Amino acid sequence: MKQPGFFDVEERLARLSGLGDQLEAFSRTVDFEAFRPDLDKALAYSDGSKGGRPPFDPVLMFKILVIQTLNNLSDERT
């Protein structure tokens, strides 16, 4: 297995973009930030005063659920 190069990530992202990356299409057509107030209210995270690991971004998790549903992916495949 070859060692990752310095520009491998950029090249991979450019290749995905050329193939029609689904995430780019979503970001152009859907304003996921509009869901943030409803997600924050529904999840009711604590204020963090007791410490612990901060929660994942609710909008990011919502995007993952949408992509999983549209592509019929399991958690492991995602």
Distance bins in CASP14 RR format, pairs under 12 A and 6 or more apart:
PFRMAT RR
TARGET T0000
AUTHOR 0000-0000-0000
RMODE 2
METHOD distances of the structure
MODEL  1
2 8 0 0 0 0 1 0 0 0 0 0 0
4 10 0 0 0 0 0 1 0 0 0 0 0
4 11 0 0 0 0 0 1 0 0 0 0 0
4 12 0 0 0 0 1 0 0 0 0 0 0
5 11 0 0 0 0 1 0 0 0 0 0 0
5 12 0 0 0 0 0 1 0 0 0 0 0
7 13 0 0 0 0 0 1 0 0 0 0 0
7 14 0 0 0 0 1 0 0 0 0 0 0
7 15 0 0 0 0 0 1 0 0 0 0 0
8 14 0 0 0 0 0 1 0 0 0 0 0
8 15 0 0 0 0 0 1 0 0 0 0 0
9 15 0 0 0 0 0 1 0 0 0 0 0
9 16 0 0 0 0 0 1 0 0 0 0 0
10 16 0 0 0 0 0 1 0 0 0 0 0
10 17 0 0 0 0 0 1 0 0 0 0 0
11 17 0 0 0 0 0 1 0 0 0 0 0
11 18 0 0 0 0 0 1 0 0 0 0 0
12 18 0 0 0 0 0 1 0 0 0 0 0
12 19 0 0 0 0 0 1 0 0 0 0 0
12 21 0 0 0 0 0 1 0 0 0 0 0
13 19 0 0 0 0 0 1 0 0 0 0 0
13 20 0 0 0 0 0 1 0 0 0 0 0
13 21 0 0 0 0 1 0 0 0 0 0 0
13 23 0 0 0 0 0 1 0 0 0 0 0
13 24 0 0 0 0 1 0 0 0 0 0 0
14 20 0 0 0 0 0 1 0 0 0 0 0
14 21 0 0 0 0 1 0 0 0 0 0 0
14 24 0 0 0 0 0 1 0 0 0 0 0
15 21 0 0 0 0 1 0 0 0 0 0 0
16 22 0 0 0 0 1 0 0 0 0 0 0
16 23 0 0 0 0 1 0 0 0 0 0 0
16 24 0 0 0 0 1 0 0 0 0 0 0
16 25 0 0 0 0 0 1 0 0 0 0 0
17 23 0 0 0 0 1 0 0 0 0 0 0
17 24 1 0 0 1 0 0 0 0 0 0 0
17 25 0 0 0 0 0 1 0 0 0 0 0
17 27 0 0 0 0 0 1 0 0 0 0 0
17 28 0 0 0 0 0 1 0 0 0 0 0
18 24 0 0 0 0 1 0 0 0 0 0 0
18 25 0 0 0 0 0 1 0 0 0 0 0
19 25 0 0 0 0 0 1 0 0 0 0 0
20 26 0 0 0 0 0 1 0 0 0 0 0
20 28 0 0 0 0 0 1 0 0 0 0 0
21 27 0 0 0 0 1 0 0 0 0 0 0
21 28 0 0 0 0 0 1 0 0 0 0 0
21 67 0 0 0 0 0 1 0 0 0 0 0
22 28 0 0 0 0 0 1 0 0 0 0 0
22 29 0 0 0 0 0 1 0 0 0 0 0
22 30 0 0 0 0 0 1 0 0 0 0 0
22 63 0 0 0 0 0 1 0 0 0 0 0
22 66 0 0 0 0 0 1 0 0 0 0 0
22 67 1 0 0 1 0 0 0 0 0 0 0
22 68 0 0 0 0 0 1 0 0 0 0 0
22 70 0 0 0 0 1 0 0 0 0 0 0
22 71 1 0 0 1 0 0 0 0 0 0 0
22 73 0 0 0 0 0 1 0 0 0 0 0
23 29 0 0 0 0 0 1 0 0 0 0 0
23 30 0 0 0 0 0 1 0 0 0 0 0
23 32 0 0 0 0 0 1 0 0 0 0 0
23 60 0 0 0 0 0 1 0 0 0 0 0
23 63 1 0 0 1 0 0 0 0 0 0 0
23 64 0 0 0 0 0 1 0 0 0 0 0
23 66 0 0 0 0 0 1 0 0 0 0 0
23 67 1 0 0 1 0 0 0 0 0 0 0
23 70 0 0 0 0 0 1 0 0 0 0 0
23 71 0 0 0 0 0 1 0 0 0 0 0
24 30 0 0 0 0 0 1 0 0 0 0 0
25 66 0 0 0 0 0 1 0 0 0 0 0
25 67 0 0 0 0 0 1 0 0 0 0 0
25 70 0 0 0 0 0 1 0 0 0 0 0
26 32 1 0 0 1 0 0 0 0 0 0 0
26 59 0 0 0 0 0 1 0 0 0 0 0
26 62 0 0 0 0 0 1 0 0 0 0 0
26 63 1 0 0 1 0 0 0 0 0 0 0
26 64 0 0 0 0 0 1 0 0 0 0 0
26 66 1 0 0 1 0 0 0 0 0 0 0
26 67 1 0 0 1 0 0 0 0 0 0 0
26 70 0 0 0 0 1 0 0 0 0 0 0
26 71 0 0 0 0 0 1 0 0 0 0 0
27 33 0 0 0 0 0 1 0 0 0 0 0
27 59 0 0 0 0 0 1 0 0 0 0 0
27 63 0 0 0 0 1 0 0 0 0 0 0
27 67 0 0 0 0 0 1 0 0 0 0 0
29 66 0 0 0 0 0 1 0 0 0 0 0
30 59 0 0 0 0 0 1 0 0 0 0 0
30 62 0 0 0 0 0 1 0 0 0 0 0
30 63 0 0 0 0 1 0 0 0 0 0 0
30 66 0 0 0 0 1 0 0 0 0 0 0
30 67 0 0 0 0 0 1 0 0 0 0 0
30 70 0 0 0 0 0 1 0 0 0 0 0
31 59 0 0 0 0 0 1 0 0 0 0 0
31 63 0 0 0 0 0 1 0 0 0 0 0
32 38 0 0 0 0 0 1 0 0 0 0 0
32 39 0 0 0 0 1 0 0 0 0 0 0
32 57 0 0 0 0 0 1 0 0 0 0 0
32 58 0 0 0 0 1 0 0 0 0 0 0
32 59 1 0 1 0 0 0 0 0 0 0 0
32 60 0 0 0 0 1 0 0 0 0 0 0
32 61 0 0 0 0 0 1 0 0 0 0 0
32 62 1 0 0 1 0 0 0 0 0 0 0
32 63 1 0 1 0 0 0 0 0 0 0 0
32 64 0 0 0 0 0 1 0 0 0 0 0
32 65 0 0 0 0 0 1 0 0 0 0 0
32 66 0 0 0 0 1 0 0 0 0 0 0
32 67 0 0 0 0 0 1 0 0 0 0 0
33 39 0 0 0 0 0 1 0 0 0 0 0
33 40 0 0 0 0 0 1 0 0 0 0 0
33 57 0 0 0 0 0 1 0 0 0 0 0
33 58 0 0 0 0 0 1 0 0 0 0 0
33 59 1 0 0 1 0 0 0 0 0 0 0
33 60 0 0 0 0 0 1 0 0 0 0 0
33 62 0 0 0 0 0 1 0 0 0 0 0
33 63 0 0 0 0 0 1 0 0 0 0 0
34 59 0 0 0 0 1 0 0 0 0 0 0
34 62 0 0 0 0 0 1 0 0 0 0 0
35 41 0 0 0 0 0 1 0 0 0 0 0
35 42 0 0 0 0 1 0 0 0 0 0 0
35 43 0 0 0 0 0 1 0 0 0 0 0
35 57 0 0 0 0 0 1 0 0 0 0 0
35 58 0 0 0 0 1 0 0 0 0 0 0
35 59 1 0 0 1 0 0 0 0 0 0 0
35 60 0 0 0 0 0 1 0 0 0 0 0
35 61 0 0 0 0 0 1 0 0 0 0 0
35 62 1 0 1 0 0 0 0 0 0 0 0
35 63 0 0 0 0 1 0 0 0 0 0 0
35 65 0 0 0 0 0 1 0 0 0 0 0
35 66 0 0 0 0 1 0 0 0 0 0 0
36 42 0 0 0 0 0 1 0 0 0 0 0
36 43 0 0 0 0 0 1 0 0 0 0 0
36 57 0 0 0 0 1 0 0 0 0 0 0
36 58 1 0 0 1 0 0 0 0 0 0 0
36 59 1 0 1 0 0 0 0 0 0 0 0
36 60 0 0 0 0 0 1 0 0 0 0 0
36 61 0 0 0 0 0 1 0 0 0 0 0
36 62 0 0 0 0 1 0 0 0 0 0 0
36 63 0 0 0 0 0 1 0 0 0 0 0
37 43 0 0 0 0 0 1 0 0 0 0 0
37 58 0 0 0 0 0 1 0 0 0 0 0
37 59 0 0 0 0 0 1 0 0 0 0 0
38 44 0 0 0 0 0 1 0 0 0 0 0
38 58 0 0 0 0 1 0 0 0 0 0 0
38 59 0 0 0 0 0 1 0 0 0 0 0
38 62 0 0 0 0 1 0 0 0 0 0 0
39 45 0 0 0 0 1 0 0 0 0 0 0
39 55 0 0 0 0 0 1 0 0 0 0 0
39 56 0 0 0 0 0 1 0 0 0 0 0
39 57 0 0 0 0 1 0 0 0 0 0 0
39 58 1 1 0 0 0 0 0 0 0 0 0
39 59 1 0 0 1 0 0 0 0 0 0 0
39 60 0 0 0 0 0 1 0 0 0 0 0
39 61 0 0 0 0 1 0 0 0 0 0 0
39 62 1 0 1 0 0 0 0 0 0 0 0
39 63 0 0 0 0 0 1 0 0 0 0 0
39 65 0 0 0 0 0 1 0 0 0 0 0
40 55 0 0 0 0 0 1 0 0 0 0 0
40 57 0 0 0 0 0 1 0 0 0 0 0
40 58 1 0 0 1 0 0 0 0 0 0 0
40 59 0 0 0 0 1 0 0 0 0 0 0
40 61 0 0 0 0 0 1 0 0 0 0 0
40 62 0 0 0 0 0 1 0 0 0 0 0
41 58 0 0 0 0 0 1 0 0 0 0 0
42 58 0 0 0 0 1 0 0 0 0 0 0
42 61 0 0 0 0 0 1 0 0 0 0 0
42 62 0 0 0 0 0 1 0 0 0 0 0
43 55 1 0 0 1 0 0 0 0 0 0 0
43 56 0 0 0 0 0 1 0 0 0 0 0
43 57 0 0 0 0 0 1 0 0 0 0 0
43 58 1 0 1 0 0 0 0 0 0 0 0
43 59 0 0 0 0 0 1 0 0 0 0 0
43 61 0 0 0 0 1 0 0 0 0 0 0
43 62 0 0 0 0 0 1 0 0 0 0 0
44 55 0 0 0 0 0 1 0 0 0 0 0
44 58 0 0 0 0 0 1 0 0 0 0 0
45 52 0 0 0 0 0 1 0 0 0 0 0
45 53 0 0 0 0 0 1 0 0 0 0 0
45 54 0 0 0 0 1 0 0 0 0 0 0
45 55 1 0 1 0 0 0 0 0 0 0 0
45 56 0 0 0 0 0 1 0 0 0 0 0
45 57 0 0 0 0 0 1 0 0 0 0 0
45 58 0 0 0 0 1 0 0 0 0 0 0
45 61 0 0 0 0 0 1 0 0 0 0 0
46 52 0 0 0 0 1 0 0 0 0 0 0
46 53 0 0 0 0 0 1 0 0 0 0 0
46 54 0 0 0 0 0 1 0 0 0 0 0
46 55 0 0 0 0 1 0 0 0 0 0 0
47 54 0 0 0 0 0 1 0 0 0 0 0
47 55 0 0 0 0 0 1 0 0 0 0 0
48 54 1 0 0 1 0 0 0 0 0 0 0
48 55 0 0 0 0 1 0 0 0 0 0 0
55 61 0 0 0 0 1 0 0 0 0 0 0
56 62 0 0 0 0 0 1 0 0 0 0 0
56 63 0 0 0 0 0 1 0 0 0 0 0
56 64 0 0 0 0 1 0 0 0 0 0 0
56 65 0 0 0 0 0 1 0 0 0 0 0
57 63 0 0 0 0 1 0 0 0 0 0 0
57 64 0 0 0 0 0 1 0 0 0 0 0
58 64 0 0 0 0 0 1 0 0 0 0 0
58 65 0 0 0 0 0 1 0 0 0 0 0
59 65 0 0 0 0 0 1 0 0 0 0 0
59 66 0 0 0 0 0 1 0 0 0 0 0
60 66 0 0 0 0 0 1 0 0 0 0 0
60 67 0 0 0 0 0 1 0 0 0 0 0
61 67 0 0 0 0 0 1 0 0 0 0 0
61 68 0 0 0 0 0 1 0 0 0 0 0
61 75 0 0 0 0 0 1 0 0 0 0 0
61 78 0 0 0 0 0 1 0 0 0 0 0
62 68 0 0 0 0 0 1 0 0 0 0 0
62 69 0 0 0 0 0 1 0 0 0 0 0
63 69 0 0 0 0 0 1 0 0 0 0 0
63 70 0 0 0 0 0 1 0 0 0 0 0
63 78 0 0 0 0 0 1 0 0 0 0 0
64 70 0 0 0 0 0 1 0 0 0 0 0
64 71 0 0 0 0 0 1 0 0 0 0 0
64 73 0 0 0 0 1 0 0 0 0 0 0
64 75 0 0 0 0 1 0 0 0 0 0 0
64 77 0 0 0 0 0 1 0 0 0 0 0
64 78 1 0 0 1 0 0 0 0 0 0 0
65 71 0 0 0 0 0 1 0 0 0 0 0
65 73 0 0 0 0 0 1 0 0 0 0 0
65 75 0 0 0 0 0 1 0 0 0 0 0
65 78 0 0 0 0 1 0 0 0 0 0 0
66 73 0 0 0 0 0 1 0 0 0 0 0
66 78 0 0 0 0 0 1 0 0 0 0 0
67 73 1 0 0 1 0 0 0 0 0 0 0
67 75 0 0 0 0 0 1 0 0 0 0 0
67 77 0 0 0 0 0 1 0 0 0 0 0
67 78 1 0 0 1 0 0 0 0 0 0 0
68 74 1 0 0 1 0 0 0 0 0 0 0
68 75 1 0 0 1 0 0 0 0 0 0 0
68 76 0 0 0 0 0 1 0 0 0 0 0
68 77 0 0 0 0 1 0 0 0 0 0 0
68 78 1 0 1 0 0 0 0 0 0 0 0
69 78 0 0 0 0 0 1 0 0 0 0 0
70 78 0 0 0 0 0 1 0 0 0 0 0
71 77 0 0 0 0 1 0 0 0 0 0 0
71 78 0 0 0 0 1 0 0 0 0 0 0
72 78 0 0 0 0 0 1 0 0 0 0 0
END
